Amino acid sequence: MRWQGQELGVVDADALPGMERIDGLVRSVTTPEFAGMTFHEVQCKSALNRVPAVSAMPFDWTVNPYRGCSHACVYCFARGTHEYLDMDAGSDFDSQIVVKINVADVLAREVRRGSWARETVALGTNTDPYQRAEGRYALMPGVIGALTESGTPFSVLTKGTLIRRDLPLLREAAAHVPVSLAMSIAVADESLRAAIEPGAPSFQARLETVRAAREAGFRVTVFLMPIVPHLTDSVAVLDDALRRIAEAGAGRVVWGAMHLRPGVKPWFLQWLAREHPELVSSYHGLYPGASVMAPKAYRTWLARRVRPLLRLHRLNGAEEDDEPRRPPRPGPVVTTSRGKAAVTTAAAAPMLF
């Protein structure tokens, strides 16, 4: 691996944020509790990651305590980032987890700087901060504490039920800074969910987490994303999912058709050929060549299905498609350094998992 195979102290310009120097690696850990997984503990040099200026994202800053994710979602867009570590975007992404063990301390130093403008920080924009490793390392309480103490607003997007552990801390933080929570809940059918998101909590467990967050006083956004063509896009499936999400107390739903970026497309198509070979030709038609997004015709067709259901279940949705629409009601707005309006609710975040 690149981080083990070069001279110590040499800056690696291709490394991910927090791994620029090879001597950041502290140790690699395996444990029977996490069979088949290896945790690579690193001392990161930075915690705040600035979003590139060319990005369309409505926030400028992110924090990612982990790289790689044990949720093992076959469609996860972040898979390609593992290739920067000379690991593959498939099984290595699922099992070789980079842990920034000092991320909270580094973040606390960064947000104490006089130059820090207390712009909104998005958590969960790459890999899930509440994946299983968080149960072992407990990095998020320190991250939440550092942001809160500095007066920095933040959002959390997760599909991990471990966030329930931190609901009291998040509720306390929300008394001092804007905090918004979002849950990614894409696949209602449990057999399909277990195949496409094998390491993630069940649909029902995530609904219960939404309910717990609602009871803690949060208006939770649910990301019904990705909607998987030919597998989760029927009216019956969408109606059932949205009904259950509404019953759990979600405040709104954000939805979008699946993206297949270069790092994930081969892995997803390999899974599809194994699990649903009858759909392979259809997917080559929907995502030909280097295409990332489903065609506009499909997204328009999907919108005509989803929007009436959102109205039926009284979920104020927002879409990824580019059709004209009434904008969703925003939360508190912070003007960022790039002059963009950053909505402090997690509904403004991208499709991540």
N, C-alpha and C positions, 0 to 999 in steps of 0.2 A: 504494500500500500504506500502511496505517496508520503503519508505522514510518518511512516516508519523507515522509509528507504532512502532518505536524503540526509545531508549533513545537518547537524543540530544548529539551530539559530539562523538558518537560511530562510529568508522570506519567500513564501510560495504565492505568487500573484494570482494563481488559479484557485487557491483554497477558498472555502466558504468563510463568511464572517466568523471570527472567533477561532479560526484554525490556520491563520496565516503563517504561524511559525510551527515548525515540526516539533519543537521542544514543548509544545503545549500538551502533548499526550502524557498523562500521569500513569495510567495503567489500563489494561483491558481485562474485563471481569466476566466470568461465566458463573452461573449458579443453577442448581437443579430447579429452583423456583421458576426460572424462565428457561426451560429446556429449549435448546437450539438457538439461543440468542446470545450475543456478545455485546456488552456495554463498553464503549471506549470513552473513558473519562478524560476530559481535557480541561486545562486551565485556559479559558478564553481571554483574549486581550480586549475585546469590546463586546458589549451586550446590545446596544442600540444599533439597528441596521437601518440605514437611510434608503427609502424607496427611490429607485432611479427617477430622474426628472421626466423621462419620457413615458413613465407609467401613467395609466389612466386611473389608478387607484386613488380614492379620496382621502388617503392618509399618507403621511410622509415617513413614519417611523414604525418599526416592528421590533419585537424581541422574540427569539426562538431558542428556548432552553435545550431543545433536542434536534438532532438531524437523523433522518430515518424514522420509521414509525411501525410499531408492532400491530397496529390495526390492519395492516396488510391489504388495504383496499386496492383492488386491481386497477382501478381507474385513477388513482391519486396522481395529480399533476406534478407533485414534488419529486417523484421518482428520479427524474433526470438529474437532480442536484447531487445524487450519490455518485454519479459518474465523475464528478470533480475530485472525488476521493479515491479514484481508481477502483471503485466498487461498481457492481452492476446495479441497474435500475430495477431489477426484479427481486430475487430472493435476498440479496444483500440489503436492499432498502428495508425489507421486512425484519431482518434479523441482526444487522450490524448497526447498533444505535449509538450515536455520538451524544454524549452527555456533558454539557457545559457546567461542571460542578460548582464553579464560582460565579455563575451568571448573576446572582442576586447582589453580591458584593460589588461586582464591576458596574452593574446597573446603578446601584446606589451612588457610586462615585460620579458616574456620568450625569445623572439628573440633579446632582448638587452643584454642578458647575454654573457659574453666573451666566454663561452663554446659553444655557438650556431654556428654551422658550415655553416649555410645558405644553407642547403640542400633543395631540392625541396619539397614543401608542396602541397598535393592534397586536394582540396575542393570538396565535393560532393561524397565522397567515401562511405558514409553510407546513410544518408538521405539527401534530396535535400536542399541546402542552399538557394535556391530561391523559396521555396514553399510559399504558401499564407501568412503564418505568417511573412515572411520577409517584406511584405508590411506594417505590423504594427510595427515590432520591428527594422527594418533597421540595422541589425547587420553587414551585409557584407561590407558596406563602411569602417567601423572601422577595420575589418579583413584585407581587401585589403590594407588599409593605413599602418597598422602595418607591414605587410609583405614587402611592397614596401620600407618603410622608413628604414628597417633593411637590405635591399639588398637581400631578400629571393625570389627566383623564385617560381612560383606557377602555378597550373592548376585549372580550374573550369569545372566541369561536372554538367549539370543541364538539366531539361526539363521545367524549369520555365521561363516564358517570363519576369518576373521581372528583369532579368539580363539586360534588355535594359535600365533600369534606371541608371545602373552603367557603361554603356559602355564608357562614357567620362572618368570616374575615371580609368577604366581598360586600356583605351588607354594611359592615362597619366602614369599609372604604367608600361606599356610595354616599355615606353621610358627609364626606369631605370633598370628593371629586366625582365628576360624571363617570359612571360605570355602566356598561351595557353587556348583556350576555346573549349569546346565540348558540343554538344546538343544531348540529348537522344530523338530519334524520332522513335518509334517502330511500330506504328499501323496506317496505312493510312486510312483505312475505318472508317468513323466517328462513325457509330453506334457501331461497335466493340470497338473502342477506348473509347467511353463513357461507355461501359459496363466493360471493363477490366482496365481502368485508369480513373475512374469516377471523380476524383478531379483534374486531370491534364489539362493543356491547350490543345487545339485541335492540330491536325497534322499541319493544315495550319498556326495557330498562331506560332507554333514553327519554321516552315519554314520561316516565316516573321522575326523571331528573328535571324535566321541564316543569312538572307539577311542583316539585320541591323548590325550585327556583322561584316560581310564581308565589308560593306560600311565603318565601323569604322576602317578597316585596318587589321582585324584578318583573318587568315586562319583557318576556323572552321572545326573541326572534327565532324561528325555525328555518333552516336552510333545507328545503326539499330539493337537494342537489347532490349529484346530478340525476336528472330524469334520464333513464337509460332506454334508448330507442328499442321498441319491440319487446321490452321486458318489464318496464314500469310506466309506460305511457298510455295505457288504456284508461278509458273513463272510469271503469269499475275500480281499478287499482288506485288511481289518483283520488277518486272520491272517498274511498275507504281510508287512505292515508291522511287526507286533509280532515276528515271527520274526527279521526282519533287524535290528531294534533290539536284540533280545536277543543276537544273534550279535555285534553291535558292542560289547557289554560294558556296556550301560546298566544302572544299578542299579534303576531303577523307571520307571514310566510314569504320567503324569498325563494325563487325557483329558477331553474335553467336547464337546458339540454346539456348532455354530456359533451365535454371537450376531450379531445385526444391529442395531447401534445407529443412531440417527437420522442421524448424520453419514456412515455407511458404507452404509446400506441402499439409497439410490438408485443409488450407484455400483456396488454388487454386482448389483443387479437389472438394471442396464443391461448389465453384463458377461454376466449369465446369459441375457438376451434375445438377445445376439449369439452366444454360444457354445453355449448349450443351451436354445433356445426351447421345446423340449418340456417343460421343467421349470418354466416361469414360473408356470403356474397352480397347481402343487403348492406352490411357495414362497409364493405369496399365501395359500394355505391354512395353511401352517406358521407364517408370520410375518405375520398379518393386521394392517392398520392400523399402529399404533405399537408393535406387539409386538416385543420385543427377543430373547426366548428362544423356542426351539422349545417346543411344548406339552409338558406333563408326560408325556402318553401316549407321545410320541415318545422322550423322554429315558429313560423306563422301558424301552421296547422296546430302545433302544440299549444300555442297561446290561446287559440280559439277553444281548446279543451280546458285549459287551466283556469282562465279568467272567470268564467261563470261559476266554477267550483269554489274559487276564492270568495266570490260574492255570496254564494250559498252558505258557506261556513263562516262568513264574517271575519275573514282573515285579510288584512290589508296588505296585499302582496306587492312585490316588486319583481321585475323580470330582467333577464339578461338579454333578451332579444332587442332588436333595434327598431321595433315598430313604434309609431307615435302612441303615447300613453300619458295619462295624468300622473304627475310625479307623486311618489309616496310622501306621506306626511313625515317631515324630518324631525329628528331630535335636536338637542342643543347643537349649535354650530360653532366651530372654532376656525378662524382664518389661519391657514398654514403659511409657512415661509414661502411657498411657491404661489401663494395667492389663491389657492383652491379652498372651497368650502368643505371642511371635513365634518361629516355627520358623525356624532359620537355614538350612535347606535351601530351595532355590528351588522345591520342590514346593508351597510355600505361596503362591506368586505367582499372579496372575490370568492369564486368557487375554489375550494382548496382541496377537498378530499375525494 
